[in-house]
Amino acid sequence: MDFKEYSDWQSTTAFYPPIRKPVYLAAPDDQRSLTYTVLALGGEAGELQNELKKCIRDDASFITASRANKMIYELGDVLWYVSAVAHELGVSLETVARMNQTKIDKRRHSQSQ
């Protein structure tokens, strides 16, 4: 599955009321969907962190197969909300990935000099 396929699928499974235009064209009251998706992304990232905390607390810092599976499920939820936020901002996941790649490459290049 590529980014476009995932984004297309993700947008069909959204349970929150999406805005009908990109956030930069929306009135402030229409930004509820962006607010919701960004807050939910933070919540899902927190659930992923919580699984790692449980690994440290309960599993002597050893990542068991069960814990890894729980982390992978939470990571999937993070990905879903990353896609949702991108959609609310009117950009594709591919654009997000390419912009991030450019940023990281510039950082890496400047650190190597």
BADRENSE-254144 format. One line per 5 residues: number of its first residue (from 1); their letters; for each residue x, y, z of C-alpha. Coordinates in Angstrom, 1 decimal, padded with zeros to 4 digits. Each point is the difference from the previous one (the first is absolute). Example, Ala and Ser with C-alpha at 12.3 -4.5 7.8 and 13.67 -1.06 7.14 Angstrom:
<sites>
1) as) 012.3,-004.5,007.8; 001.4,003.4,-000.7;
</sites>
This chain:
<sites>
1) mdfke) 000.0,000.0,000.0; 001.4,003.4,-000.9; -000.7,003.4,001.7; -002.8,000.9,-002.4; -001.8,-003.3,000.5;
6) ysdwq) 000.3,000.3,003.7; -001.2,003.7,000.0; -003.0,-000.9,-002.2; -000.9,-002.8,002.3; 000.5,002.0,003.2;
11) sttaf) -002.3,002.8,-001.2; -002.8,-002.5,-000.5; 000.3,-001.1,003.7; -000.1,003.4,001.7; -002.6,000.2,002.8;
16) yppir) 000.5,003.7,000.8; -001.8,002.7,-002.0; 002.5,001.0,-002.7; 000.2,003.5,-001.4; -000.8,000.4,-003.7;
21) kpvyl) 002.9,002.2,-001.0; 003.8,000.2,000.9; 000.6,001.6,003.4; 001.8,003.0,-001.5; -003.3,000.9,-001.8;
26) aapdd) -002.2,-000.7,003.0; -001.5,002.4,002.6; 001.3,-000.6,003.5; -003.2,-001.8,001.0; 000.6,-002.5,-002.8;
31) qrslt) 003.3,-001.1,001.5; -001.6,-002.3,002.5; 001.0,-003.0,-002.1; 003.6,001.0,-000.1; 000.0,000.6,003.7;
36) ytvla) -001.6,-003.3,000.6; 002.4,-001.9,-002.1; 003.1,001.6,001.4; -001.1,-000.6,003.6; -000.9,-003.6,-000.9;
41) lggea) 003.5,-000.5,-001.6; 001.5,001.1,003.3; -002.2,-002.4,001.9; 001.0,-002.9,-002.2; 003.7,000.9,000.2;
46) gelqn) -000.6,-000.1,003.8; -001.5,-003.4,-000.2; 003.1,-001.2,-001.9; 002.2,001.5,002.7; -002.1,-001.7,002.7;
51) elkkc) 000.7,-003.4,-001.5; 003.8,000.7,000.1; -000.4,001.2,003.6; -001.8,-003.3,000.8; 002.9,-001.8,-001.6;
56) irdda) 002.4,001.7,002.4; -002.2,-000.4,003.0; -001.4,-003.5,-000.5; 002.4,-001.8,-002.4; 003.4,001.1,001.4;
61) sfita) 000.5,002.1,-003.2; -000.3,-003.1,-002.2; -002.4,000.5,-002.9; -002.0,-003.2,-000.1; -001.8,-001.1,-003.2;
66) srank) -003.3,001.0,001.7; 001.2,003.4,000.9; 001.5,000.5,-003.5; -003.4,-000.8,-001.5; -001.7,002.5,002.3;
71) miyel) 002.5,002.6,-001.0; -000.6,-000.8,-003.7; -003.7,000.4,000.4; 000.5,003.4,001.7; 002.4,001.0,-002.7;
76) gdvlw) -002.7,-000.8,-002.6; -002.3,002.4,001.9; 002.7,002.7,-000.1; 000.3,-000.5,-003.8; -003.8,000.3,-000.4;
81) yvsav) 000.0,003.3,001.8; 003.1,001.2,-001.9; -002.0,-000.6,-003.2; -003.1,001.7,001.5; 002.0,003.1,000.9;
86) ahelg) 001.6,000.1,-003.4; -003.5,-000.2,-001.6; -001.2,002.8,002.2; 002.9,002.2,-001.1; -000.7,-000.8,-003.6;
91) vslet) 003.2,-001.9,-000.7; 000.9,-003.6,-000.9; 002.0,-002.4,002.2; 002.5,-000.1,-002.9; 000.4,003.8,000.3;
96) varmn) 000.5,-000.3,003.8; 002.6,-002.8,-000.6; 001.9,001.9,-002.7; 000.1,003.2,002.1; 001.3,-002.0,003.0;
101) qtkid) 002.6,-001.7,-002.2; 001.2,003.4,-001.3; 000.2,001.3,003.6; 001.9,-003.0,001.3; 002.4,000.0,-002.9;
106) krrhs) 000.7,003.7,000.5; 000.6,-000.6,003.7; 002.3,-002.9,-000.7; 001.9,001.9,-002.7; 000.5,003.0,002.3;
111) qsq) 001.2,-002.2,002.9; 002.6,-001.8,-002.2; 001.7,003.3,-001.0;
</sites>
